[in-house]
Amino acid sequence: MELYSIHTGNFKLDGGAMFGVVPKSMWNKLNPADENNMCSWAMRCLLVQDGKRLILIDNGMGTKQDAKFFGYYYLHGDDTLEKSLAAIGFTADDITDVFLTHLHFDHCGGSIKWNSDRTKYEPTFKNATYWSNPLHWEWAVKPNAREKASFLKENILPIQESGQLQMVKGNGETQLPFSVLYVHGHTEAMMLPRIMYKNRAVVFCADLLPARWHIPVPYVMAYDVRPLETLKEKERLLNDFVNTNTVVFFEHDPGAECATLQKIDGRISLEKTHTLKELFS
């Protein structure tokens, strides 16, 4: 097995929304905001190569939206999904599985693209099986008012219409070479892949821990539909991660791919940031 960090570009979100109840006087020292209170965040995905299978975990926001949409989110940087795959010798057609932690646009928008004459949508990964789960899929296709702007039907429904969709069921067991941790604070039934890599667990943290700055338990995004549940999930899982020497992989941290954790005087904190390459070389 090999793991590759796949960068699909950066975007901007409101700093207050990303840090919730934490005062700007504190979070602005971590990820300074621009004049519009917007902070830059990564859309970092993970490619798992296991034998003949190439499994892409999440895929960024894609490029099919209109100028008005990108005017809200300021897609920027030199990285794209295609360039990042090409840099390690792959194309979208090589992907065998696309695992979607959840269906917010910045995690699944790259799943679907325009066809060549921009008359209809088609899967970006034509040879892949797309993975969601029944609870989250139902939540996303019948969105609540709070999340409706994040669940875009053009990102979601064409996956099902393509016939390439399969569901993770039960306790998270899959036909994929990793297990799944379910969390429900950010959105219903978000899935966190737990991958055993070179005898060490790596957890793709999605929006439970978007960045290293969200390791402190109270640092919970205002986007979360059940923030008190997120607090409980973070406390439980962070303790498990420390006890099992798990590596946490960050999807949205603009400068850190992954990190190790430590517990000092009963408090869990960042030990050190790493790249996958340096940590597992």
Contacts in CASP RR format, 6 or more apart in sequence:
PFRMAT RR
TARGET T0000
AUTHOR 0000-0000-0000
METHOD contacts of the structure
MODEL  1
MELYSIHTGNFKLDGGAMFGVVPKSMWNKLNPADENNMCSWAMRCLLVQD
GKRLILIDNGMGTKQDAKFFGYYYLHGDDTLEKSLAAIGFTADDITDVFL
THLHFDHCGGSIKWNSDRTKYEPTFKNATYWSNPLHWEWAVKPNAREKAS
FLKENILPIQESGQLQMVKGNGETQLPFSVLYVHGHTEAMMLPRIMYKNR
AVVFCADLLPARWHIPVPYVMAYDVRPLETLKEKERLLNDFVNTNTVVFF
EHDPGAECATLQKIDGRISLEKTHTLKELFS
1 48 0 8 1.000
1 49 0 8 1.000
1 50 0 8 1.000
1 51 0 8 1.000
1 177 0 8 1.000
1 195 0 8 1.000
1 197 0 8 1.000
2 48 0 8 1.000
2 49 0 8 1.000
3 46 0 8 1.000
3 47 0 8 1.000
3 48 0 8 1.000
3 49 0 8 1.000
3 195 0 8 1.000
3 197 0 8 1.000
3 202 0 8 1.000
3 276 0 8 1.000
3 280 0 8 1.000
4 46 0 8 1.000
4 47 0 8 1.000
4 49 0 8 1.000
4 88 0 8 1.000
4 276 0 8 1.000
5 44 0 8 1.000
5 45 0 8 1.000
5 46 0 8 1.000
5 47 0 8 1.000
5 257 0 8 1.000
5 275 0 8 1.000
5 276 0 8 1.000
6 44 0 8 1.000
6 45 0 8 1.000
6 46 0 8 1.000
6 47 0 8 1.000
6 56 0 8 1.000
6 81 0 8 1.000
6 84 0 8 1.000
6 85 0 8 1.000
7 42 0 8 1.000
7 43 0 8 1.000
7 44 0 8 1.000
7 45 0 8 1.000
7 79 0 8 1.000
7 84 0 8 1.000
8 43 0 8 1.000
8 44 0 8 1.000
8 45 0 8 1.000
8 59 0 8 1.000
8 60 0 8 1.000
8 61 0 8 1.000
8 62 0 8 1.000
8 79 0 8 1.000
8 80 0 8 1.000
8 81 0 8 1.000
8 84 0 8 1.000
8 110 0 8 1.000
9 42 0 8 1.000
9 43 0 8 1.000
9 60 0 8 1.000
9 75 0 8 1.000
9 76 0 8 1.000
9 77 0 8 1.000
9 78 0 8 1.000
9 79 0 8 1.000
9 80 0 8 1.000
10 40 0 8 1.000
10 41 0 8 1.000
10 42 0 8 1.000
10 43 0 8 1.000
10 75 0 8 1.000
10 76 0 8 1.000
10 77 0 8 1.000
10 79 0 8 1.000
10 254 0 8 1.000
11 40 0 8 1.000
11 41 0 8 1.000
11 43 0 8 1.000
11 61 0 8 1.000
11 73 0 8 1.000
11 74 0 8 1.000
11 75 0 8 1.000
11 76 0 8 1.000
11 106 0 8 1.000
12 34 0 8 1.000
12 38 0 8 1.000
12 39 0 8 1.000
12 40 0 8 1.000
12 41 0 8 1.000
12 73 0 8 1.000
12 74 0 8 1.000
12 76 0 8 1.000
13 38 0 8 1.000
13 39 0 8 1.000
13 41 0 8 1.000
13 73 0 8 1.000
14 37 0 8 1.000
14 38 0 8 1.000
14 39 0 8 1.000
15 24 0 8 1.000
15 27 0 8 1.000
15 31 0 8 1.000
15 33 0 8 1.000
15 37 0 8 1.000
15 38 0 8 1.000
15 39 0 8 1.000
16 22 0 8 1.000
16 24 0 8 1.000
16 27 0 8 1.000
16 37 0 8 1.000
16 222 0 8 1.000
17 221 0 8 1.000
17 222 0 8 1.000
17 223 0 8 1.000
18 27 0 8 1.000
18 31 0 8 1.000
18 39 0 8 1.000
18 41 0 8 1.000
18 210 0 8 1.000
18 221 0 8 1.000
18 222 0 8 1.000
18 223 0 8 1.000
19 26 0 8 1.000
19 27 0 8 1.000
19 213 0 8 1.000
19 219 0 8 1.000
19 221 0 8 1.000
19 222 0 8 1.000
20 219 0 8 1.000
20 220 0 8 1.000
20 221 0 8 1.000
20 222 0 8 1.000
21 218 0 8 1.000
21 220 0 8 1.000
21 222 0 8 1.000
22 218 0 8 1.000
22 219 0 8 1.000
24 33 0 8 1.000
24 37 0 8 1.000
27 213 0 8 1.000
27 219 0 8 1.000
30 213 0 8 1.000
31 39 0 8 1.000
31 40 0 8 1.000
31 41 0 8 1.000
31 211 0 8 1.000
31 213 0 8 1.000
31 254 0 8 1.000
32 39 0 8 1.000
33 39 0 8 1.000
38 74 0 8 1.000
40 76 0 8 1.000
40 254 0 8 1.000
41 210 0 8 1.000
41 211 0 8 1.000
41 252 0 8 1.000
41 253 0 8 1.000
41 254 0 8 1.000
42 250 0 8 1.000
42 251 0 8 1.000
42 252 0 8 1.000
42 253 0 8 1.000
42 254 0 8 1.000
42 255 0 8 1.000
43 58 0 8 1.000
43 60 0 8 1.000
43 61 0 8 1.000
43 106 0 8 1.000
43 107 0 8 1.000
43 251 0 8 1.000
43 252 0 8 1.000
44 249 0 8 1.000
44 250 0 8 1.000
44 251 0 8 1.000
44 252 0 8 1.000
44 253 0 8 1.000
44 257 0 8 1.000
45 56 0 8 1.000
45 57 0 8 1.000
45 58 0 8 1.000
45 59 0 8 1.000
45 60 0 8 1.000
45 81 0 8 1.000
45 251 0 8 1.000
46 56 0 8 1.000
46 57 0 8 1.000
46 58 0 8 1.000
46 193 0 8 1.000
46 204 0 8 1.000
46 249 0 8 1.000
47 54 0 8 1.000
47 55 0 8 1.000
47 56 0 8 1.000
47 57 0 8 1.000
47 85 0 8 1.000
47 88 0 8 1.000
47 90 0 8 1.000
48 54 0 8 1.000
48 55 0 8 1.000
48 56 0 8 1.000
48 57 0 8 1.000
48 177 0 8 1.000
48 178 0 8 1.000
48 195 0 8 1.000
49 55 0 8 1.000
50 177 0 8 1.000
52 96 0 8 1.000
53 96 0 8 1.000
53 97 0 8 1.000
53 176 0 8 1.000
53 177 0 8 1.000
54 90 0 8 1.000
54 94 0 8 1.000
54 95 0 8 1.000
54 96 0 8 1.000
54 97 0 8 1.000
55 95 0 8 1.000
55 96 0 8 1.000
55 97 0 8 1.000
55 98 0 8 1.000
55 99 0 8 1.000
55 176 0 8 1.000
55 177 0 8 1.000
56 95 0 8 1.000
56 97 0 8 1.000
56 98 0 8 1.000
56 99 0 8 1.000
56 125 0 8 1.000
56 128 0 8 1.000
57 99 0 8 1.000
57 101 0 8 1.000
57 193 0 8 1.000
57 204 0 8 1.000
58 99 0 8 1.000
58 100 0 8 1.000
58 101 0 8 1.000
58 107 0 8 1.000
58 108 0 8 1.000
58 204 0 8 1.000
58 206 0 8 1.000
58 251 0 8 1.000
59 81 0 8 1.000
59 98 0 8 1.000
59 100 0 8 1.000
59 107 0 8 1.000
59 108 0 8 1.000
59 109 0 8 1.000
59 110 0 8 1.000
59 111 0 8 1.000
59 124 0 8 1.000
60 81 0 8 1.000
60 106 0 8 1.000
60 107 0 8 1.000
60 108 0 8 1.000
60 109 0 8 1.000
60 110 0 8 1.000
61 73 0 8 1.000
61 75 0 8 1.000
61 105 0 8 1.000
61 106 0 8 1.000
61 109 0 8 1.000
61 110 0 8 1.000
62 81 0 8 1.000
62 109 0 8 1.000
62 110 0 8 1.000
62 113 0 8 1.000
62 124 0 8 1.000
63 75 0 8 1.000
63 80 0 8 1.000
63 110 0 8 1.000
63 113 0 8 1.000
64 109 0 8 1.000
64 110 0 8 1.000
64 112 0 8 1.000
64 113 0 8 1.000
64 114 0 8 1.000
64 121 0 8 1.000
64 154 0 8 1.000
73 106 0 8 1.000
81 92 0 8 1.000
81 110 0 8 1.000
81 124 0 8 1.000
82 91 0 8 1.000
82 92 0 8 1.000
85 91 0 8 1.000
85 92 0 8 1.000
85 94 0 8 1.000
92 124 0 8 1.000
92 125 0 8 1.000
92 126 0 8 1.000
93 125 0 8 1.000
93 126 0 8 1.000
93 127 0 8 1.000
94 127 0 8 1.000
95 125 0 8 1.000
95 127 0 8 1.000
95 128 0 8 1.000
96 127 0 8 1.000
96 128 0 8 1.000
96 129 0 8 1.000
97 128 0 8 1.000
97 129 0 8 1.000
97 130 0 8 1.000
97 131 0 8 1.000
97 176 0 8 1.000
98 111 0 8 1.000
98 125 0 8 1.000
98 128 0 8 1.000
98 129 0 8 1.000
98 130 0 8 1.000
98 131 0 8 1.000
99 131 0 8 1.000
99 176 0 8 1.000
99 191 0 8 1.000
99 193 0 8 1.000
100 107 0 8 1.000
100 108 0 8 1.000
100 111 0 8 1.000
100 130 0 8 1.000
100 131 0 8 1.000
100 132 0 8 1.000
100 191 0 8 1.000
101 107 0 8 1.000
101 190 0 8 1.000
101 191 0 8 1.000
101 192 0 8 1.000
101 193 0 8 1.000
101 204 0 8 1.000
101 206 0 8 1.000
101 207 0 8 1.000
101 251 0 8 1.000
102 108 0 8 1.000
102 136 0 8 1.000
102 140 0 8 1.000
102 186 0 8 1.000
102 187 0 8 1.000
102 189 0 8 1.000
102 190 0 8 1.000
102 191 0 8 1.000
102 206 0 8 1.000
102 207 0 8 1.000
103 132 0 8 1.000
103 136 0 8 1.000
103 137 0 8 1.000
103 140 0 8 1.000
103 151 0 8 1.000
103 155 0 8 1.000
103 156 0 8 1.000
104 147 0 8 1.000
104 150 0 8 1.000
104 151 0 8 1.000
104 187 0 8 1.000
104 207 0 8 1.000
105 150 0 8 1.000
105 151 0 8 1.000
105 152 0 8 1.000
105 155 0 8 1.000
106 150 0 8 1.000
107 206 0 8 1.000
107 207 0 8 1.000
107 251 0 8 1.000
108 155 0 8 1.000
108 156 0 8 1.000
109 152 0 8 1.000
109 155 0 8 1.000
110 124 0 8 1.000
110 155 0 8 1.000
111 123 0 8 1.000
111 124 0 8 1.000
111 125 0 8 1.000
111 130 0 8 1.000
111 155 0 8 1.000
111 158 0 8 1.000
111 159 0 8 1.000
112 121 0 8 1.000
112 122 0 8 1.000
112 123 0 8 1.000
112 124 0 8 1.000
112 154 0 8 1.000
112 155 0 8 1.000
112 158 0 8 1.000
112 159 0 8 1.000
113 121 0 8 1.000
113 122 0 8 1.000
113 123 0 8 1.000
113 124 0 8 1.000
114 120 0 8 1.000
114 121 0 8 1.000
114 122 0 8 1.000
115 121 0 8 1.000
115 122 0 8 1.000
121 154 0 8 1.000
121 158 0 8 1.000
122 158 0 8 1.000
122 162 0 8 1.000
123 130 0 8 1.000
123 158 0 8 1.000
123 159 0 8 1.000
123 162 0 8 1.000
123 164 0 8 1.000
128 164 0 8 1.000
129 164 0 8 1.000
129 165 0 8 1.000
129 166 0 8 1.000
130 159 0 8 1.000
130 162 0 8 1.000
130 164 0 8 1.000
130 165 0 8 1.000
130 166 0 8 1.000
131 165 0 8 1.000
131 166 0 8 1.000
131 167 0 8 1.000
131 168 0 8 1.000
131 174 0 8 1.000
131 176 0 8 1.000
132 140 0 8 1.000
132 159 0 8 1.000
132 165 0 8 1.000
132 167 0 8 1.000
132 168 0 8 1.000
133 167 0 8 1.000
133 168 0 8 1.000
133 169 0 8 1.000
133 172 0 8 1.000
133 182 0 8 1.000
133 189 0 8 1.000
133 191 0 8 1.000
134 167 0 8 1.000
134 169 0 8 1.000
135 188 0 8 1.000
135 189 0 8 1.000
136 187 0 8 1.000
136 188 0 8 1.000
136 189 0 8 1.000
136 190 0 8 1.000
136 191 0 8 1.000
137 167 0 8 1.000
139 187 0 8 1.000
139 188 0 8 1.000
139 189 0 8 1.000
140 151 0 8 1.000
140 156 0 8 1.000
141 151 0 8 1.000
141 153 0 8 1.000
141 156 0 8 1.000
141 157 0 8 1.000
143 150 0 8 1.000
143 151 0 8 1.000
144 225 0 8 1.000
146 225 0 8 1.000
147 187 0 8 1.000
147 225 0 8 1.000
150 223 0 8 1.000
159 165 0 8 1.000
168 174 0 8 1.000
168 180 0 8 1.000
168 191 0 8 1.000
172 179 0 8 1.000
172 180 0 8 1.000
172 182 0 8 1.000
172 191 0 8 1.000
173 179 0 8 1.000
173 180 0 8 1.000
174 180 0 8 1.000
176 193 0 8 1.000
177 195 0 8 1.000
178 193 0 8 1.000
178 194 0 8 1.000
178 195 0 8 1.000
178 196 0 8 1.000
179 193 0 8 1.000
179 194 0 8 1.000
180 191 0 8 1.000
180 192 0 8 1.000
180 193 0 8 1.000
180 194 0 8 1.000
181 191 0 8 1.000
181 192 0 8 1.000
181 193 0 8 1.000
181 194 0 8 1.000
181 203 0 8 1.000
181 237 0 8 1.000
182 189 0 8 1.000
182 190 0 8 1.000
182 191 0 8 1.000
182 192 0 8 1.000
183 190 0 8 1.000
183 192 0 8 1.000
183 208 0 8 1.000
183 230 0 8 1.000
183 233 0 8 1.000
183 237 0 8 1.000
184 190 0 8 1.000
184 226 0 8 1.000
184 229 0 8 1.000
184 233 0 8 1.000
185 224 0 8 1.000
185 225 0 8 1.000
185 226 0 8 1.000
185 227 0 8 1.000
185 229 0 8 1.000
185 230 0 8 1.000
185 233 0 8 1.000
186 206 0 8 1.000
186 207 0 8 1.000
186 208 0 8 1.000
186 221 0 8 1.000
186 223 0 8 1.000
186 224 0 8 1.000
186 225 0 8 1.000
186 226 0 8 1.000
186 230 0 8 1.000
187 207 0 8 1.000
187 224 0 8 1.000
187 225 0 8 1.000
188 225 0 8 1.000
190 206 0 8 1.000
190 207 0 8 1.000
190 208 0 8 1.000
191 206 0 8 1.000
192 203 0 8 1.000
192 204 0 8 1.000
192 205 0 8 1.000
192 206 0 8 1.000
192 208 0 8 1.000
193 203 0 8 1.000
193 204 0 8 1.000
194 201 0 8 1.000
194 202 0 8 1.000
194 203 0 8 1.000
194 246 0 8 1.000
195 201 0 8 1.000
195 202 0 8 1.000
195 203 0 8 1.000
195 204 0 8 1.000
196 202 0 8 1.000
197 280 0 8 1.000
198 280 0 8 1.000
200 245 0 8 1.000
200 246 0 8 1.000
200 247 0 8 1.000
200 280 0 8 1.000
201 244 0 8 1.000
201 245 0 8 1.000
201 246 0 8 1.000
201 247 0 8 1.000
202 246 0 8 1.000
202 247 0 8 1.000
202 248 0 8 1.000
202 249 0 8 1.000
202 258 0 8 1.000
202 276 0 8 1.000
203 237 0 8 1.000
203 241 0 8 1.000
203 246 0 8 1.000
203 247 0 8 1.000
203 248 0 8 1.000
203 249 0 8 1.000
204 249 0 8 1.000
204 251 0 8 1.000
205 248 0 8 1.000
205 249 0 8 1.000
205 250 0 8 1.000
205 251 0 8 1.000
206 251 0 8 1.000
207 221 0 8 1.000
207 223 0 8 1.000
207 224 0 8 1.000
207 251 0 8 1.000
207 252 0 8 1.000
208 230 0 8 1.000
208 233 0 8 1.000
208 234 0 8 1.000
208 237 0 8 1.000
209 215 0 8 1.000
209 234 0 8 1.000
209 248 0 8 1.000
209 250 0 8 1.000
210 221 0 8 1.000
210 250 0 8 1.000
210 251 0 8 1.000
210 252 0 8 1.000
210 253 0 8 1.000
211 250 0 8 1.000
211 252 0 8 1.000
211 253 0 8 1.000
211 254 0 8 1.000
211 256 0 8 1.000
212 250 0 8 1.000
212 253 0 8 1.000
212 256 0 8 1.000
212 259 0 8 1.000
212 270 0 8 1.000
212 273 0 8 1.000
213 219 0 8 1.000
213 253 0 8 1.000
214 220 0 8 1.000
214 221 0 8 1.000
215 238 0 8 1.000
215 259 0 8 1.000
215 261 0 8 1.000
215 268 0 8 1.000
215 269 0 8 1.000
215 270 0 8 1.000
216 269 0 8 1.000
217 231 0 8 1.000
217 234 0 8 1.000
217 235 0 8 1.000
217 238 0 8 1.000
217 268 0 8 1.000
218 231 0 8 1.000
220 227 0 8 1.000
220 230 0 8 1.000
220 231 0 8 1.000
220 234 0 8 1.000
221 230 0 8 1.000
224 230 0 8 1.000
238 261 0 8 1.000
238 268 0 8 1.000
239 263 0 8 1.000
239 268 0 8 1.000
240 246 0 8 1.000
241 248 0 8 1.000
241 261 0 8 1.000
242 261 0 8 1.000
242 262 0 8 1.000
242 263 0 8 1.000
242 268 0 8 1.000
245 260 0 8 1.000
246 261 0 8 1.000
247 258 0 8 1.000
247 259 0 8 1.000
247 260 0 8 1.000
247 274 0 8 1.000
247 279 0 8 1.000
248 258 0 8 1.000
248 259 0 8 1.000
248 260 0 8 1.000
248 261 0 8 1.000
249 257 0 8 1.000
249 258 0 8 1.000
249 276 0 8 1.000
250 256 0 8 1.000
250 257 0 8 1.000
250 258 0 8 1.000
250 259 0 8 1.000
255 273 0 8 1.000
256 273 0 8 1.000
256 274 0 8 1.000
257 273 0 8 1.000
257 274 0 8 1.000
257 275 0 8 1.000
257 276 0 8 1.000
258 273 0 8 1.000
258 274 0 8 1.000
258 275 0 8 1.000
258 276 0 8 1.000
258 279 0 8 1.000
259 270 0 8 1.000
259 271 0 8 1.000
259 272 0 8 1.000
259 273 0 8 1.000
259 274 0 8 1.000
260 271 0 8 1.000
260 272 0 8 1.000
260 274 0 8 1.000
260 279 0 8 1.000
261 268 0 8 1.000
261 269 0 8 1.000
261 270 0 8 1.000
261 271 0 8 1.000
262 268 0 8 1.000
262 269 0 8 1.000
262 270 0 8 1.000
262 271 0 8 1.000
263 269 0 8 1.000
END
